[in-house]
Amino acid sequence: LGDMVRVIRTFRPDVIVSRFQGNSADGHGNHEAAGILTKEAFRAAADPNRFPDQIQEGLLPWQAKKLYTGTGFRDNPDYTVILETTQESPALGMNYQQFAFQGLKHQISQGAGQYTPPSGKRFTRYKLVDSVLPNTLDANGHERDFFDGIDTSIAGLAKRLGPDAHKSDKLAGLFRELQSKLDLAAESAKTDPRSAAKPLA
């Protein structure tokens, strides 16, 4: 648990996603333990009384905003977010499932080297199990993606810099200008990832 809290306080994520739920459906004891600890670490990382030695080292408490767990290995109707894993990624030159299987093939101790992705569309489902945000669910209890309700724009970073950041007259404008260049890069990358280099530079 202390190791997980240290990682959360170091990288300060907005969202934490655990493949495992913390119950017997996870398949193996180590999977189940990982799911249990992730749920505890989500809140423990924000508590300065938990692992105070880390605080003394200079790490600050950090509260991630949302925690999701996988819904198991079968199609589960009780989910918050559904992601198509067979969607093509121009940056990877393959779909996400193919990329995942390339990594899985290195797990040869369990015979995973022979795995090949099945054909057709595939989806993965995740359930929102903890959150510090106001309700982000639609009328059907779903979200579009993990970041619903979170300002992920560059301009939104100003809100995380504390009250002193708002004393700057120039900061908001600089963030807006930077965001416009990032938007242009993202749009350019849809057709040719290399074309994003110019606005990013």
Contacts in CASP RR format, 6 or more apart in sequence:
PFRMAT RR
TARGET T0000
AUTHOR 0000-0000-0000
METHOD contacts of the structure
MODEL  1
LGDMVRVIRTFRPDVIVSRFQGNSADGHGNHEAAGILTKEAFRAAADPNR
FPDQIQEGLLPWQAKKLYTGTGFRDNPDYTVILETTQESPALGMNYQQFA
FQGLKHQISQGAGQYTPPSGKRFTRYKLVDSVLPNTLDANGHERDFFDGI
DTSIAGLAKRLGPDAHKSDKLAGLFRELQSKLDLAAESAKTDPRSAAKPL
A
1 37 0 8 1.000
1 40 0 8 1.000
1 41 0 8 1.000
1 44 0 8 1.000
2 41 0 8 1.000
2 44 0 8 1.000
2 51 0 8 1.000
2 54 0 8 1.000
4 37 0 8 1.000
4 38 0 8 1.000
4 41 0 8 1.000
4 45 0 8 1.000
5 41 0 8 1.000
5 44 0 8 1.000
5 45 0 8 1.000
5 50 0 8 1.000
5 51 0 8 1.000
5 54 0 8 1.000
6 51 0 8 1.000
6 54 0 8 1.000
6 59 0 8 1.000
8 16 0 8 1.000
8 41 0 8 1.000
8 42 0 8 1.000
8 45 0 8 1.000
8 62 0 8 1.000
8 64 0 8 1.000
9 45 0 8 1.000
9 54 0 8 1.000
9 59 0 8 1.000
9 60 0 8 1.000
9 61 0 8 1.000
9 62 0 8 1.000
10 59 0 8 1.000
12 62 0 8 1.000
12 64 0 8 1.000
13 64 0 8 1.000
14 64 0 8 1.000
14 65 0 8 1.000
14 66 0 8 1.000
14 147 0 8 1.000
14 150 0 8 1.000
14 152 0 8 1.000
15 64 0 8 1.000
15 65 0 8 1.000
15 66 0 8 1.000
15 67 0 8 1.000
15 68 0 8 1.000
15 146 0 8 1.000
15 147 0 8 1.000
15 150 0 8 1.000
16 38 0 8 1.000
16 41 0 8 1.000
16 42 0 8 1.000
16 64 0 8 1.000
16 66 0 8 1.000
16 67 0 8 1.000
16 68 0 8 1.000
17 67 0 8 1.000
17 68 0 8 1.000
17 69 0 8 1.000
17 70 0 8 1.000
17 126 0 8 1.000
17 146 0 8 1.000
18 34 0 8 1.000
18 35 0 8 1.000
18 38 0 8 1.000
18 39 0 8 1.000
18 67 0 8 1.000
18 68 0 8 1.000
18 69 0 8 1.000
18 70 0 8 1.000
19 31 0 8 1.000
19 34 0 8 1.000
19 69 0 8 1.000
19 70 0 8 1.000
20 26 0 8 1.000
20 31 0 8 1.000
20 32 0 8 1.000
20 34 0 8 1.000
20 35 0 8 1.000
20 38 0 8 1.000
20 69 0 8 1.000
20 70 0 8 1.000
21 35 0 8 1.000
21 69 0 8 1.000
21 70 0 8 1.000
21 71 0 8 1.000
21 72 0 8 1.000
21 127 0 8 1.000
22 31 0 8 1.000
22 32 0 8 1.000
22 33 0 8 1.000
22 34 0 8 1.000
22 35 0 8 1.000
22 36 0 8 1.000
22 39 0 8 1.000
22 69 0 8 1.000
23 32 0 8 1.000
24 32 0 8 1.000
25 72 0 8 1.000
26 32 0 8 1.000
26 34 0 8 1.000
26 35 0 8 1.000
26 72 0 8 1.000
35 69 0 8 1.000
38 67 0 8 1.000
38 69 0 8 1.000
39 67 0 8 1.000
39 69 0 8 1.000
39 129 0 8 1.000
39 130 0 8 1.000
42 64 0 8 1.000
42 67 0 8 1.000
42 130 0 8 1.000
43 63 0 8 1.000
43 130 0 8 1.000
44 50 0 8 1.000
44 51 0 8 1.000
45 61 0 8 1.000
45 62 0 8 1.000
45 63 0 8 1.000
45 64 0 8 1.000
46 61 0 8 1.000
46 62 0 8 1.000
46 63 0 8 1.000
46 64 0 8 1.000
47 61 0 8 1.000
48 55 0 8 1.000
48 61 0 8 1.000
55 61 0 8 1.000
63 132 0 8 1.000
65 131 0 8 1.000
65 132 0 8 1.000
65 133 0 8 1.000
65 150 0 8 1.000
66 128 0 8 1.000
66 130 0 8 1.000
66 131 0 8 1.000
66 132 0 8 1.000
66 133 0 8 1.000
66 136 0 8 1.000
66 146 0 8 1.000
66 150 0 8 1.000
67 128 0 8 1.000
67 129 0 8 1.000
67 130 0 8 1.000
67 131 0 8 1.000
68 80 0 8 1.000
68 81 0 8 1.000
68 126 0 8 1.000
68 127 0 8 1.000
68 128 0 8 1.000
68 129 0 8 1.000
68 146 0 8 1.000
69 126 0 8 1.000
69 127 0 8 1.000
69 129 0 8 1.000
70 124 0 8 1.000
70 125 0 8 1.000
70 126 0 8 1.000
70 127 0 8 1.000
71 78 0 8 1.000
71 79 0 8 1.000
71 125 0 8 1.000
71 126 0 8 1.000
71 127 0 8 1.000
72 125 0 8 1.000
75 123 0 8 1.000
75 125 0 8 1.000
76 125 0 8 1.000
78 127 0 8 1.000
79 125 0 8 1.000
79 126 0 8 1.000
79 127 0 8 1.000
79 142 0 8 1.000
80 126 0 8 1.000
80 127 0 8 1.000
80 128 0 8 1.000
80 137 0 8 1.000
80 141 0 8 1.000
80 142 0 8 1.000
80 143 0 8 1.000
81 125 0 8 1.000
81 126 0 8 1.000
81 128 0 8 1.000
81 142 0 8 1.000
81 143 0 8 1.000
81 144 0 8 1.000
81 145 0 8 1.000
81 146 0 8 1.000
82 123 0 8 1.000
82 124 0 8 1.000
82 125 0 8 1.000
82 126 0 8 1.000
82 142 0 8 1.000
83 123 0 8 1.000
83 124 0 8 1.000
83 125 0 8 1.000
83 126 0 8 1.000
83 145 0 8 1.000
84 121 0 8 1.000
84 122 0 8 1.000
84 123 0 8 1.000
85 95 0 8 1.000
85 96 0 8 1.000
85 97 0 8 1.000
85 100 0 8 1.000
85 122 0 8 1.000
85 123 0 8 1.000
85 124 0 8 1.000
86 95 0 8 1.000
86 96 0 8 1.000
86 97 0 8 1.000
86 117 0 8 1.000
86 120 0 8 1.000
86 121 0 8 1.000
86 122 0 8 1.000
87 95 0 8 1.000
87 96 0 8 1.000
88 94 0 8 1.000
88 95 0 8 1.000
89 95 0 8 1.000
89 96 0 8 1.000
89 99 0 8 1.000
90 189 0 8 1.000
90 190 0 8 1.000
90 193 0 8 1.000
91 189 0 8 1.000
91 193 0 8 1.000
92 99 0 8 1.000
97 117 0 8 1.000
97 122 0 8 1.000
98 117 0 8 1.000
101 115 0 8 1.000
101 116 0 8 1.000
101 117 0 8 1.000
104 112 0 8 1.000
104 113 0 8 1.000
104 115 0 8 1.000
105 112 0 8 1.000
105 113 0 8 1.000
105 115 0 8 1.000
106 112 0 8 1.000
106 113 0 8 1.000
107 113 0 8 1.000
126 146 0 8 1.000
128 136 0 8 1.000
128 137 0 8 1.000
128 143 0 8 1.000
133 149 0 8 1.000
133 150 0 8 1.000
136 143 0 8 1.000
136 148 0 8 1.000
136 149 0 8 1.000
137 143 0 8 1.000
151 159 0 8 1.000
153 175 0 8 1.000
153 179 0 8 1.000
154 175 0 8 1.000
154 178 0 8 1.000
154 179 0 8 1.000
154 182 0 8 1.000
155 172 0 8 1.000
155 175 0 8 1.000
155 176 0 8 1.000
155 179 0 8 1.000
156 175 0 8 1.000
157 175 0 8 1.000
158 165 0 8 1.000
158 166 0 8 1.000
158 171 0 8 1.000
158 172 0 8 1.000
158 175 0 8 1.000
165 171 0 8 1.000
181 199 0 8 1.000
181 200 0 8 1.000
182 199 0 8 1.000
182 200 0 8 1.000
184 199 0 8 1.000
185 196 0 8 1.000
185 199 0 8 1.000
185 200 0 8 1.000
186 196 0 8 1.000
188 195 0 8 1.000
188 196 0 8 1.000
188 198 0 8 1.000
188 199 0 8 1.000
189 195 0 8 1.000
189 196 0 8 1.000
END
